[in-house]
Amino acid sequence: MVQESFKARKKGVGLFVGVKTSGCTGYSYVLEFIDDLAPYEDKPETIIIQDKGVTLVSNEKSLVLLNGSILDYKVKGLNKGFEFINPNVKDQCGCGESFNV
């Protein structure tokens, strides 16, 4: 599904997968298309993974919080998109936008 998203956008070299401090519970997921790897390549905390024809970019802090997670593509009625299934989550806010480990 990631490769299909790149084709639909007609640009992109990778996908950033991570977390940021946010929300009422602590962290929120970050999933962003990357059109240029150069800004990430110079950062020592950056981790670049190539798998199944897709370049994934993350950082050490995010990978600790995402360890064991699954990034799934779901279709629910008229809505579709990527969903994180994170076994490390201990608590999440009522709206599901933020979580804590």
C-alpha positions in Angstrom: 0.0 0.0 0.0 2.9 2.4 0.6 4.2 1.9 -2.9 0.7 2.6 -4.3 0.6 5.8 -2.2 3.9 7.0 -3.7 2.6 6.3 -7.2 -0.6 8.3 -6.5 1.5 11.2 -5.2 3.9 11.0 -8.2 6.8 11.8 -5.9 8.5 10.6 -2.8 11.6 8.7 -1.8 10.6 7.4 1.6 8.3 7.3 4.6 9.1 8.8 8.0 7.6 6.6 10.8 8.0 7.9 14.3 6.5 9.4 17.4 6.4 12.9 18.9 5.5 14.3 22.3 1.9 15.4 21.9 -1.7 15.1 23.2 -3.0 14.5 26.6 -1.4 11.1 27.1 2.2 11.8 26.0 3.0 10.7 22.4 1.4 10.6 19.0 2.3 8.8 15.9 4.0 10.5 13.0 3.7 9.1 9.5 4.9 11.4 6.7 6.0 11.0 3.1 9.6 12.1 2.5 10.5 13.8 -0.8 14.2 14.3 0.0 16.4 12.1 2.2 19.1 14.8 2.5 17.8 16.5 5.7 17.6 13.1 7.5 21.0 11.7 6.3 23.0 14.2 8.3 21.4 13.6 11.6 23.2 11.0 13.8 20.0 9.7 15.4 18.4 8.9 12.0 17.9 5.3 11.1 17.2 4.5 7.4 15.8 1.0 6.6 15.1 -0.3 3.1 12.6 -3.2 3.0 10.4 -4.6 0.2 11.2 -1.6 -2.1 10.3 1.0 0.5 12.6 3.3 2.3 11.6 3.9 6.0 13.2 6.6 8.0 12.9 6.9 11.8 15.0 7.8 14.9 16.3 5.9 17.9 13.7 7.4 20.3 10.8 6.5 18.1 12.0 2.9 17.5 12.2 2.3 21.2 8.5 3.3 21.6 7.5 1.5 18.4 9.3 -1.8 19.0 7.1 -4.7 18.0 4.5 -2.5 16.4 2.6 -3.2 13.2 1.7 -0.6 10.7 -1.5 -1.8 9.0 -3.6 -0.4 6.3 -7.3 -0.5 7.2 -10.5 0.3 5.4 -13.5 1.1 7.6 -16.6 2.1 5.7 -15.7 5.2 3.8 -12.4 5.8 5.8 -9.1 4.2 4.9 -5.6 4.7 6.1 -2.7 3.5 8.1 -3.1 2.4 11.7 -0.5 1.6 14.3 -0.9 -1.5 16.4 1.6 -1.0 19.2 1.9 -3.7 21.9 3.8 -1.2 24.2 0.8 1.1 24.7 -0.3 1.2 28.4 -2.7 4.1 28.1 -4.3 6.2 25.4 -6.6 9.2 25.4 -10.3 8.8 24.8 -10.1 10.0 21.2 -7.2 7.6 20.4 -4.9 10.4 19.1 -2.2 10.0 21.8 -0.7 7.2 23.9 1.7 6.4 26.7 4.0 3.4 27.2 
